[in-house]
Amino acid sequence: MFELQWPWLLALLPLPLLVMLLPAQKKEDAALRVPFFAQVKTLETQTHSLRSKKLASAFLLWLIWAGLVLAAANPQWIGEPISMPNSGRDLLVAVDISGSMKINDMKYQGESIQRVDAVKMVVGDFVKNRKSDRLGLVLFGTQAYLQAPLTYDRQTVNTLLQEAQLGFAGEQTAIGDAIGLAIKRLRARPDTQRVLIVLTDGANTAGELEPIKAAELAEKEHVKIYTIGFGADEMVVDNGFFGSRRVNPSADLDEPTMRAIAEKTGGQYFRARNLEELHEIHQTLNRLEPIESEEEKFRPIKSLFYYPLAAALLLSLLWAFTSVIRHNINKSANQLANKQGVAS
Protein backbone atom coordinates (compact mmCIF):
# COMPACT_ATOMS: atom_id res chain seq x y z
CA MET A 1 0.00 0.00 0.00
CA PHE A 2 1.35 3.40 -0.99
CA GLU A 3 1.02 6.37 1.34
CA LEU A 4 2.68 9.63 2.31
CA GLN A 5 4.04 10.04 5.80
CA TRP A 6 3.38 13.79 5.81
CA PRO A 7 0.70 14.38 3.11
CA TRP A 8 -0.06 17.90 4.38
CA LEU A 9 3.19 19.06 2.76
CA LEU A 10 1.50 18.73 -0.64
CA ALA A 11 -0.30 21.98 0.18
CA LEU A 12 2.98 23.69 -0.75
CA LEU A 13 2.76 22.57 -4.39
CA PRO A 14 0.94 25.70 -5.70
CA LEU A 15 3.25 28.07 -3.81
CA PRO A 16 5.41 29.01 -6.87
CA LEU A 17 2.27 29.66 -8.92
CA LEU A 18 0.90 31.94 -6.21
CA VAL A 19 4.19 33.85 -6.16
CA MET A 20 3.95 34.34 -9.94
CA LEU A 21 0.42 35.73 -9.60
CA LEU A 22 1.50 38.43 -7.16
CA PRO A 23 1.31 41.90 -8.76
CA ALA A 24 4.71 42.94 -10.04
CA GLN A 25 6.15 46.27 -8.97
CA LYS A 26 5.78 48.85 -11.71
CA LYS A 27 8.93 50.44 -12.95
CA GLU A 28 9.10 53.64 -14.96
CA ASP A 29 11.21 53.05 -18.01
CA ALA A 30 13.12 55.89 -19.50
CA ALA A 31 12.21 56.93 -23.02
CA LEU A 32 14.50 55.27 -25.53
CA ARG A 33 14.98 56.32 -29.11
CA VAL A 34 15.45 53.33 -31.38
CA PRO A 35 17.06 54.30 -34.63
CA PHE A 36 17.07 50.79 -36.05
CA PHE A 37 13.53 50.02 -37.16
CA ALA A 38 14.52 46.68 -38.69
CA GLN A 39 15.82 45.39 -35.39
CA VAL A 40 12.61 46.41 -33.62
CA LYS A 41 10.56 44.48 -36.14
CA THR A 42 12.79 41.43 -35.49
CA LEU A 43 12.17 41.71 -31.73
CA GLU A 44 8.42 41.85 -32.32
CA THR A 45 8.52 38.57 -34.21
CA GLN A 46 10.51 36.97 -31.36
CA THR A 47 8.14 38.09 -28.58
CA HIS A 48 5.80 35.09 -28.93
CA SER A 49 8.69 32.63 -28.99
CA LEU A 50 10.27 34.23 -25.94
CA ARG A 51 7.01 34.05 -24.02
CA SER A 52 6.67 30.34 -24.83
CA LYS A 53 10.22 29.67 -23.60
CA LYS A 54 9.50 31.48 -20.34
CA LEU A 55 6.39 29.38 -19.79
CA ALA A 56 8.31 26.16 -20.49
CA SER A 57 11.09 27.24 -18.11
CA ALA A 58 8.56 28.12 -15.40
CA PHE A 59 6.84 24.75 -15.81
CA LEU A 60 10.18 22.95 -15.53
CA LEU A 61 11.02 24.85 -12.35
CA TRP A 62 7.62 23.94 -10.91
CA LEU A 63 8.26 20.26 -11.68
CA ILE A 64 11.52 20.54 -9.75
CA TRP A 65 9.65 22.13 -6.85
CA ALA A 66 6.99 19.39 -7.00
CA GLY A 67 9.67 16.70 -6.83
CA LEU A 68 11.24 18.30 -3.75
CA VAL A 69 7.87 18.68 -2.00
CA LEU A 70 6.93 15.08 -2.79
CA ALA A 71 10.29 13.86 -1.44
CA ALA A 72 9.75 15.90 1.75
CA ALA A 73 6.33 14.28 2.19
CA ASN A 74 8.22 10.94 2.39
CA PRO A 75 6.31 8.56 0.11
CA GLN A 76 6.56 4.98 1.37
CA TRP A 77 5.36 1.52 0.49
CA ILE A 78 3.82 -0.41 3.39
CA GLY A 79 3.86 -4.18 3.02
CA GLU A 80 1.46 -6.80 4.31
CA PRO A 81 1.29 -7.38 8.12
CA ILE A 82 3.81 -9.92 9.44
CA SER A 83 3.25 -11.73 12.75
CA MET A 84 6.22 -12.07 15.08
CA PRO A 85 5.86 -14.43 18.04
CA ASN A 86 7.12 -12.77 21.22
CA SER A 87 8.46 -15.31 23.69
CA GLY A 88 10.64 -14.41 26.61
CA ARG A 89 10.94 -13.02 30.11
CA ASP A 90 11.61 -9.75 31.83
CA LEU A 91 14.75 -10.40 33.84
CA LEU A 92 16.48 -8.05 36.21
CA VAL A 93 19.95 -9.11 37.34
CA ALA A 94 21.15 -7.59 40.62
CA VAL A 95 24.92 -7.87 41.07
CA ASP A 96 26.85 -7.16 44.28
CA ILE A 97 29.79 -4.76 43.72
CA SER A 98 30.60 -4.18 47.40
CA GLY A 99 34.17 -4.18 48.73
CA SER A 100 34.20 -7.93 49.47
CA MET A 101 33.86 -8.72 45.74
CA LYS A 102 37.56 -7.88 45.34
CA ILE A 103 38.60 -11.08 47.17
CA ASN A 104 40.63 -13.15 44.72
CA ASP A 105 39.41 -16.64 45.68
CA MET A 106 38.35 -17.57 42.12
CA LYS A 107 40.53 -19.60 39.74
CA TYR A 108 40.65 -19.01 36.00
CA GLN A 109 43.16 -20.86 33.84
CA GLY A 110 45.26 -21.60 36.92
CA GLU A 111 45.37 -17.95 38.03
CA SER A 112 43.64 -16.34 40.99
CA ILE A 113 41.16 -13.64 40.01
CA GLN A 114 38.77 -11.41 41.93
CA ARG A 115 35.18 -12.42 42.46
CA VAL A 116 33.89 -9.47 40.48
CA ASP A 117 35.96 -10.49 37.44
CA ALA A 118 34.55 -14.01 37.60
CA VAL A 119 31.01 -12.63 37.82
CA LYS A 120 31.61 -10.38 34.80
CA MET A 121 32.75 -13.36 32.71
CA VAL A 122 29.95 -15.78 33.60
CA VAL A 123 27.07 -13.32 33.98
CA GLY A 124 28.25 -11.56 30.81
CA ASP A 125 27.85 -14.80 28.84
CA PHE A 126 24.47 -15.35 30.50
CA VAL A 127 23.30 -11.90 29.39
CA LYS A 128 24.50 -12.36 25.82
CA ASN A 129 22.62 -15.66 25.46
CA ARG A 130 19.22 -14.35 26.54
CA LYS A 131 18.21 -13.47 22.99
CA SER A 132 14.43 -13.38 23.48
CA ASP A 133 14.38 -11.73 26.91
CA ARG A 134 14.18 -8.16 28.05
CA LEU A 135 17.07 -7.63 30.47
CA GLY A 136 17.96 -5.04 33.07
CA LEU A 137 20.88 -4.56 35.47
CA VAL A 138 20.91 -3.43 39.10
CA LEU A 139 24.23 -2.83 40.87
CA PHE A 140 24.40 -2.55 44.64
CA GLY A 141 26.84 -1.94 47.47
CA THR A 142 26.02 0.42 50.30
CA GLN A 143 23.38 1.77 47.90
CA ALA A 144 21.48 0.20 45.03
CA TYR A 145 20.97 1.83 41.65
CA LEU A 146 19.58 0.86 38.26
CA GLN A 147 22.45 0.61 35.81
CA ALA A 148 20.38 -0.55 32.81
CA PRO A 149 16.55 -0.52 32.50
CA LEU A 150 14.73 -3.45 30.92
CA THR A 151 15.78 -3.62 27.29
CA TYR A 152 16.38 -6.01 24.40
CA ASP A 153 19.80 -4.42 23.87
CA ARG A 154 21.83 -7.21 25.49
CA GLN A 155 25.12 -5.79 24.22
CA THR A 156 24.62 -2.53 26.11
CA VAL A 157 23.63 -4.37 29.30
CA ASN A 158 26.77 -6.51 29.07
CA THR A 159 28.93 -3.44 28.39
CA LEU A 160 27.55 -1.68 31.48
CA LEU A 161 28.23 -4.81 33.54
CA GLN A 162 31.82 -5.05 32.30
CA GLU A 163 32.41 -1.37 33.10
CA ALA A 164 31.16 -1.69 36.70
CA GLN A 165 33.85 -0.83 39.24
CA LEU A 166 34.09 -1.87 42.87
CA GLY A 167 33.35 0.93 45.31
CA PHE A 168 31.06 2.88 43.00
CA ALA A 169 28.08 1.98 45.19
CA GLY A 170 29.96 1.82 48.51
CA GLU A 171 31.81 -0.86 50.45
CA GLN A 172 28.84 -2.43 52.29
CA THR A 173 25.96 -4.58 51.02
CA ALA A 174 22.33 -3.43 50.69
CA ILE A 175 20.57 -6.57 49.50
CA GLY A 176 17.12 -5.44 50.66
CA ASP A 177 17.36 -2.09 48.87
CA ALA A 178 18.44 -3.84 45.66
CA ILE A 179 15.39 -6.10 45.80
CA GLY A 180 13.13 -3.13 46.55
CA LEU A 181 14.49 -1.20 43.57
CA ALA A 182 13.97 -4.22 41.30
CA ILE A 183 10.38 -4.62 42.50
CA LYS A 184 9.70 -0.99 41.64
CA ARG A 185 11.03 -1.50 38.12
CA LEU A 186 9.20 -4.80 37.55
CA ARG A 187 5.87 -3.61 38.93
CA ALA A 188 4.71 -2.31 35.55
CA ARG A 189 5.32 -5.66 33.84
CA PRO A 190 2.74 -8.51 33.61
CA ASP A 191 2.52 -10.66 36.74
CA THR A 192 3.88 -13.76 35.04
CA GLN A 193 6.95 -12.00 33.67
CA ARG A 194 8.59 -10.63 36.80
CA VAL A 195 11.88 -12.39 37.50
CA LEU A 196 14.85 -11.19 39.57
CA ILE A 197 18.26 -12.81 39.97
CA VAL A 198 20.30 -11.61 42.96
CA LEU A 199 24.01 -12.44 43.18
CA THR A 200 25.92 -11.57 46.35
CA ASP A 201 28.84 -12.82 48.45
CA GLY A 202 27.82 -11.46 51.84
CA ALA A 203 25.05 -10.45 54.20
CA ASN A 204 22.84 -7.39 54.33
CA THR A 205 24.89 -4.72 56.11
CA ALA A 206 23.37 -1.50 54.77
CA GLY A 207 20.20 0.03 53.39
CA GLU A 208 16.79 0.89 54.77
CA LEU A 209 14.90 -2.25 53.72
CA GLU A 210 15.51 -5.62 55.34
CA PRO A 211 15.90 -8.52 52.86
CA ILE A 212 13.05 -10.58 54.35
CA LYS A 213 10.73 -7.55 54.25
CA ALA A 214 11.78 -7.00 50.64
CA ALA A 215 10.97 -10.64 49.89
CA GLU A 216 7.48 -10.14 51.34
CA LEU A 217 6.95 -7.17 49.05
CA ALA A 218 8.22 -9.23 46.13
CA GLU A 219 5.73 -11.97 46.97
CA LYS A 220 2.87 -9.47 46.94
CA GLU A 221 4.00 -8.10 43.57
CA HIS A 222 4.45 -11.61 42.13
CA VAL A 223 8.20 -11.15 41.58
CA LYS A 224 10.05 -14.47 41.53
CA ILE A 225 13.57 -14.17 42.98
CA TYR A 226 16.48 -16.53 42.32
CA THR A 227 19.36 -15.95 44.73
CA ILE A 228 23.00 -16.92 44.23
CA GLY A 229 25.53 -17.06 47.05
CA PHE A 230 28.97 -16.57 45.53
CA GLY A 231 32.45 -17.22 46.92
CA ALA A 232 34.83 -20.07 47.73
CA ASP A 233 34.61 -22.03 50.98
CA GLU A 234 38.36 -22.13 51.40
CA MET A 235 41.45 -20.23 50.35
CA VAL A 236 45.08 -20.08 51.40
CA VAL A 237 46.30 -16.80 52.89
CA ASP A 238 50.00 -16.00 53.02
CA ASN A 239 51.01 -14.66 56.46
CA GLY A 240 54.58 -13.90 55.48
CA PHE A 241 57.05 -14.94 58.19
CA PHE A 242 54.39 -17.07 59.93
CA GLY A 243 53.71 -19.11 56.80
CA SER A 244 50.21 -19.59 55.36
CA ARG A 245 46.84 -20.58 56.70
CA ARG A 246 43.50 -21.66 55.33
CA VAL A 247 40.48 -19.41 55.82
CA ASN A 248 36.85 -19.36 54.77
CA PRO A 249 36.43 -16.23 52.61
CA SER A 250 32.66 -16.76 52.52
CA ALA A 251 32.14 -16.70 56.27
CA ASP A 252 30.00 -13.56 55.94
CA LEU A 253 27.62 -15.11 53.40
CA ASP A 254 24.11 -15.20 54.88
CA GLU A 255 22.81 -18.38 53.25
CA PRO A 256 19.72 -18.79 55.46
CA THR A 257 18.43 -15.35 54.44
CA MET A 258 19.20 -15.91 50.76
CA ARG A 259 17.42 -19.26 50.87
CA ALA A 260 14.42 -17.73 52.65
CA ILE A 261 14.13 -14.97 50.03
CA ALA A 262 14.05 -17.50 47.21
CA GLU A 263 11.58 -19.84 48.90
CA LYS A 264 9.20 -17.03 49.85
CA THR A 265 8.95 -15.78 46.26
CA GLY A 266 8.79 -19.16 44.53
CA GLY A 267 12.38 -19.04 43.31
CA GLN A 268 15.44 -21.07 44.20
CA TYR A 269 18.70 -20.57 46.05
CA PHE A 270 22.01 -21.57 44.44
CA ARG A 271 25.51 -21.81 45.89
CA ALA A 272 28.45 -21.05 43.59
CA ARG A 273 31.92 -21.76 44.99
CA ASN A 274 33.80 -21.37 41.70
CA LEU A 275 33.36 -20.39 38.06
CA GLU A 276 32.23 -23.87 37.04
CA GLU A 277 29.40 -23.93 39.57
CA LEU A 278 28.37 -20.40 38.68
CA HIS A 279 28.24 -21.39 35.02
CA GLU A 280 26.12 -24.44 35.84
CA ILE A 281 23.72 -22.26 37.82
CA HIS A 282 23.22 -19.97 34.86
CA GLN A 283 22.66 -22.99 32.64
CA THR A 284 19.87 -23.95 35.03
CA LEU A 285 18.46 -20.44 34.93
CA ASN A 286 18.53 -20.60 31.14
CA ARG A 287 16.03 -23.43 31.36
CA LEU A 288 13.38 -21.26 33.00
CA GLU A 289 10.00 -21.72 31.35
CA PRO A 290 9.55 -19.08 28.64
CA ILE A 291 6.57 -16.82 29.05
CA GLU A 292 4.43 -16.57 25.94
CA SER A 293 2.84 -13.23 25.19
CA GLU A 294 0.60 -12.02 22.41
CA GLU A 295 1.99 -12.01 18.91
CA GLU A 296 3.32 -8.70 17.73
CA LYS A 297 2.48 -7.61 14.22
CA PHE A 298 4.37 -5.15 12.11
CA ARG A 299 4.22 -4.00 8.52
CA PRO A 300 7.50 -3.58 6.65
CA ILE A 301 7.95 -0.01 5.42
CA LYS A 302 10.09 0.90 2.43
CA SER A 303 10.81 4.59 1.98
CA LEU A 304 10.54 5.91 -1.60
CA PHE A 305 11.55 9.55 -1.13
CA TYR A 306 14.71 9.13 -3.19
CA TYR A 307 12.70 8.64 -6.41
CA PRO A 308 11.11 12.15 -6.54
CA LEU A 309 14.35 13.57 -5.14
CA ALA A 310 16.35 12.01 -7.98
CA ALA A 311 13.79 13.27 -10.51
CA ALA A 312 14.11 16.80 -9.11
CA LEU A 313 17.89 16.57 -9.37
CA LEU A 314 17.78 15.42 -13.00
CA LEU A 315 15.31 18.17 -13.92
CA SER A 316 17.55 20.72 -12.22
CA LEU A 317 20.49 19.57 -14.32
CA LEU A 318 18.28 19.77 -17.43
CA TRP A 319 17.14 23.28 -16.54
CA ALA A 320 20.73 24.42 -15.93
CA PHE A 321 21.89 22.87 -19.21
CA THR A 322 19.12 24.49 -21.26
CA SER A 323 19.72 27.85 -19.55
CA VAL A 324 23.38 27.78 -20.54
CA ILE A 325 22.52 26.89 -24.13
CA ARG A 326 19.82 29.57 -24.32
CA HIS A 327 22.22 32.16 -22.91
CA ASN A 328 24.83 31.30 -25.52
CA ILE A 329 22.28 31.45 -28.35
CA ASN A 330 20.98 34.86 -27.22
CA LYS A 331 24.49 36.15 -26.88
CA SER A 332 25.33 35.08 -30.42
CA ALA A 333 22.08 36.59 -31.74
CA ASN A 334 22.78 39.92 -30.04
CA GLN A 335 26.29 40.03 -31.43
CA LEU A 336 24.94 39.33 -34.92
CA ALA A 337 22.25 42.01 -34.57
CA ASN A 338 24.83 44.54 -33.42
CA LYS A 339 27.00 43.78 -36.43
CA GLN A 340 24.05 44.19 -38.78
CA GLY A 341 23.15 47.51 -37.12
CA VAL A 342 26.67 48.84 -37.55
CA ALA A 343 26.69 47.73 -41.18
CA SER A 344 23.42 49.53 -41.90
Secondary structure, 3 states (H helix, E strand, C coil): CEEECCHHHHHHCCHHHHHHHCCCCCCCCCCCCCCCHHHHHHHHHHHHHHHHHHHHHHHHHHHHHHHHHHHHCCEEEECCCEEECCECCEEEEEEECCHHHHCCCEEECCEEECHHHHHHHHHHHHHHHCCCCEEEEEEECCCEEEEEEEECCHHHHHHHHHCCCCCCCCCCCCHHHHHHHHHHHHCCCCHHHEEEEEEECCCCCCCCCCHHHHHHHHHHCCCEEEEEEECCCCEEEECHHHCEEEECCCCCCCHHHHHHHHHHHCCCEEEECCHHHHHHHHHHHCCCCCCECCCEEECCEEECCHHHHHHHHHHHHHHHHHHHHHHHHHHHHHHHHHHHHHHC
